[in-house]
Amino acid sequence: MAEAPIPHVAPETTGVTSVVGRRAPRRTLTAIGLLAPAIVVTLLFSVIPLLYLFMVSLTHESSFFFTASYTPDNYYTIFDRYLPTVWTTVYLAAISSLLDLLFGYPFAYILVRKVRYREVVRALMTFPLFGPLYLSFGMHYMLLPNGPLGPLLAALNIQATTLLYSLPSVLFAMAVFTFPFMVMNIGTALTNVDPLLEEAAMCLGANPQQTFWWILFPLSRSGILAGLLMCFGWNLGVYVVPLVLGTLAEQRVLSIAMYQKGLIQFDYGLAAAMGVALMVLAFGVTWLSLRFSKGALGA
């Protein structure tokens, strides 16, 4: 006799599917609830103020606070009269960033490869990050004729006042302020480079210069680029350093021009337009930093 076929019984998945279906909306609501405070803070303290700043930049002088008179002339004025100010801002930021790279790469290499208690050094490097105000007044005091460096400058036949109010002092202070950013980015990149690669290159006859150009530089290029862009972005908004240490030539930067137009001449429209221009430059540099850092910024 032929055996009767065994009926096919479908697996009981209805209950599991219903449970998963009930959990999905809960997870979505939980995610929205967790993100809600961050979204509210971002809207209130970032998006809305930026939109407000852009609206003010399209008004004539202080008319926004009374009867708004909208015009794009503020941006035309920036391109017509304040391009040298923009150039000075970019120039100071670029040169100080290059100084950071020149001195920061050897420092980062020694810190990563040679220093045993590198965490102590990294902790000491945070002092410039307390603010350019302390740094500027500290350098101002040190370079005064009766300051700590006064006798040394006198022995070298250098007038302290000419060294104090000058382009080199401004660039040096800006470079010191952003020096930790360069060292941290390059140090993170060098940490990922195996020291055995350097030893192998030397065993094959490469000198230190060849080892740097063919081994270290290509493998740490992301850290170099991230450090340059980060230092450049921070120095774009420089205000106190040229005001305390610079001459009138170094004080022609966007941040000081914004202060003079907005709080002294009450030309809020032009000041806001300068702020938008500076913000666009800073956001562009920040995006490039995040794009090319490859995790170095999170070190």
C-alpha positions in Angstrom: 0.0 0.0 0.0 1.2 3.5 -0.9 1.8 5.7 2.0 -0.4 8.7 2.4 1.5 12.0 1.7 2.4 14.0 4.7 0.7 17.3 4.6 2.9 20.4 4.5 2.6 22.5 7.5 3.7 26.1 7.1 5.9 27.5 9.9 4.2 29.7 12.4 5.8 33.0 11.5 2.7 35.2 11.9 3.3 35.8 15.5 7.0 36.7 15.0 6.2 39.0 12.1 3.6 40.8 14.2 6.0 41.3 17.1 8.7 42.7 14.7 6.1 44.9 13.1 5.1 46.3 16.5 8.7 46.9 17.5 9.7 48.8 14.3 7.5 51.9 15.1 8.7 51.9 18.7 12.3 52.0 17.5 11.5 54.8 15.1 9.8 56.8 17.8 12.7 56.1 20.2 15.2 57.3 17.6 13.2 60.5 16.9 12.9 61.1 20.6 16.7 60.8 21.1 17.4 63.1 18.2 14.8 65.7 19.1 16.9 67.6 21.6 19.9 67.8 19.2 17.6 68.9 16.4 16.0 71.6 18.5 19.3 72.9 19.7 20.7 72.9 16.1 17.7 74.8 14.8 17.7 77.4 17.6 21.3 78.1 17.9 22.7 77.3 14.5 20.3 77.3 11.6 18.0 80.2 12.7 20.9 82.5 13.7 22.6 81.8 10.3 19.4 82.6 8.4 19.0 85.7 10.5 22.5 86.8 9.7 22.0 86.3 6.0 18.8 88.3 6.1 20.6 91.2 7.9 23.4 91.0 5.3 20.8 91.9 2.6 19.7 95.1 4.3 21.0 98.7 4.1 23.0 99.7 7.2 20.8 99.4 10.3 17.4 99.5 8.5 16.7 95.8 9.3 15.9 96.8 12.9 13.4 99.5 11.8 12.1 99.5 8.2 14.1 96.9 6.3 15.5 98.1 3.0 16.8 95.0 1.2 19.7 95.3 -1.2 22.6 93.2 -2.4 25.0 96.2 -2.3 26.8 94.9 0.8 28.3 92.0 -1.1 29.2 94.3 -4.0 31.0 96.6 -1.5 33.0 93.6 -0.1 34.2 92.7 -3.7 34.8 96.4 -4.5 36.4 97.8 -1.4 37.2 95.0 1.0 39.0 92.5 -1.2 42.4 93.6 0.3 40.9 92.9 3.7 39.9 89.4 2.6 43.3 88.9 1.1 45.0 89.9 4.4 42.8 87.5 6.3 43.6 84.6 4.0 47.3 85.5 3.8 47.8 85.6 7.6 45.9 82.3 8.0 47.9 80.6 5.2 51.4 81.7 6.3 50.8 80.8 9.9 49.5 77.4 8.9 52.6 76.8 6.8 54.7 77.7 9.9 52.8 75.2 11.9 53.6 72.5 9.3 57.2 73.5 9.1 57.7 73.1 12.9 54.9 70.8 13.7 55.9 67.8 11.5 59.3 67.3 13.2 57.8 67.9 16.6 55.0 65.3 15.9 57.6 62.8 14.6 59.7 63.1 17.7 56.7 63.0 19.9 55.4 59.8 18.3 58.7 58.0 17.8 61.1 59.2 20.5 59.2 60.6 23.5 58.2 58.0 26.1 55.8 60.1 28.2 54.0 61.6 25.2 50.7 62.0 27.1 52.3 64.6 29.4 53.6 66.5 26.4 50.1 66.4 24.8 48.6 67.7 28.0 51.1 70.6 28.0 50.3 71.4 24.4 46.7 72.3 25.3 47.8 75.6 27.0 47.7 77.6 23.7 44.2 76.4 23.2 43.0 78.3 26.2 42.6 81.3 23.9 44.6 83.7 21.8 43.8 86.5 24.2 46.1 85.1 26.9 48.7 84.3 24.3 48.7 87.7 22.7 49.0 89.6 26.0 51.7 87.2 27.2 53.8 87.8 24.1 53.1 91.5 24.4 54.5 91.5 27.9 57.5 89.4 27.0 58.5 91.7 24.1 58.2 94.9 26.0 61.5 96.8 26.6 61.2 96.0 30.3 59.9 92.5 29.8 61.6 89.1 30.3 63.1 89.3 26.8 64.1 92.9 27.0 67.7 92.4 28.0 68.2 89.7 25.4 66.8 91.9 22.7 69.0 94.8 23.8 72.1 92.6 23.8 71.2 91.6 20.2 70.7 95.3 19.3 67.0 94.7 18.4 64.4 97.3 19.3 61.6 95.6 21.2 59.0 97.9 19.8 59.8 97.1 16.2 59.7 93.4 16.9 56.5 93.7 19.0 54.3 95.5 16.5 55.2 93.6 13.3 54.1 90.9 10.9 56.5 88.3 12.3 55.0 88.7 15.8 51.5 88.3 14.5 52.4 85.2 12.4 54.3 83.7 15.3 51.4 84.1 17.8 48.9 82.7 15.3 51.1 79.7 14.6 51.6 79.1 18.4 47.8 79.2 18.9 47.1 76.6 16.3 50.3 74.5 16.7 48.5 71.8 18.8 46.1 71.1 16.0 48.9 70.5 13.5 50.8 68.2 15.9 47.7 66.2 16.8 46.7 65.6 13.2 50.2 64.7 12.0 50.9 62.6 15.1 47.7 60.6 14.5 48.8 59.9 10.9 52.3 58.9 12.0 51.0 56.6 14.6 49.4 54.5 11.8 52.7 54.2 10.0 54.6 51.1 11.0 58.2 51.9 12.1 59.3 48.7 10.3 58.8 50.4 7.0 61.4 53.1 7.9 63.8 50.4 9.0 63.3 48.4 5.8 63.9 51.5 3.7 67.1 52.3 5.6 68.2 48.6 5.2 67.8 49.0 1.5 70.1 52.0 1.4 67.7 54.9 1.7 68.9 58.0 3.5 66.6 60.0 5.9 65.5 62.4 3.1 64.5 59.5 0.8 62.7 57.8 3.7 60.7 60.9 4.4 59.7 61.5 0.8 59.0 57.9 -0.2 57.6 56.5 3.1 56.6 59.0 5.7 55.2 61.8 3.5 52.8 59.7 1.4 51.5 57.7 4.4 51.0 60.8 6.6 49.6 63.0 3.8 46.1 62.9 5.2 47.3 64.2 8.6 49.3 67.0 6.9 46.3 68.1 4.8 43.9 67.9 7.8 46.3 69.9 10.0 46.8 72.6 7.3 43.1 73.0 6.7 42.3 73.0 10.4 44.9 75.6 11.3 43.8 77.7 8.4 40.2 77.5 9.4 40.9 78.6 13.0 43.1 81.4 11.9 40.6 82.8 9.5 38.6 84.3 12.5 41.7 85.8 14.1 40.9 89.1 16.0 42.9 89.6 19.2 46.4 88.7 17.8 46.7 91.4 15.1 44.9 93.9 17.4 47.5 93.5 20.2 50.6 92.5 18.3 50.2 93.9 14.7 50.4 97.2 12.9 47.6 98.8 10.9 48.5 96.5 7.9 48.0 93.3 9.9 44.8 94.7 11.5 43.0 94.9 8.2 41.3 91.5 8.7 37.6 90.6 8.4 37.0 90.1 12.1 38.2 93.6 13.0 36.5 95.2 10.1 33.2 93.5 11.2 33.6 94.9 14.7 34.3 98.4 13.4 31.4 98.4 10.9 28.9 96.8 13.2 29.6 98.2 16.7 31.3 101.5 15.9 29.7 102.7 12.6 26.4 100.8 13.1 26.5 99.5 9.6 25.0 96.1 10.5 24.2 95.1 7.0 27.8 95.3 5.8 29.1 93.7 9.0 26.6 90.8 8.5 27.7 90.4 4.9 31.4 90.2 6.1 30.3 87.6 8.6 28.6 85.6 5.9 31.7 85.8 3.7 33.9 84.7 6.6 31.4 81.9 7.5 31.5 80.6 3.9 35.3 80.5 4.0 35.3 78.8 7.4 32.7 76.2 6.4 34.5 75.4 3.2 37.7 74.8 5.0 35.9 72.8 7.7 34.3 70.6 5.1 37.6 70.0 3.4 39.2 69.1 6.8 36.5 66.5 7.5 36.7 65.2 3.9 40.4 64.6 3.9 41.3 64.0 7.6 40.3 60.3 7.4 39.8 60.2 11.2 42.7 62.3 12.2 40.5 65.0 13.6 39.0 62.6 16.1 42.3 61.8 17.7 
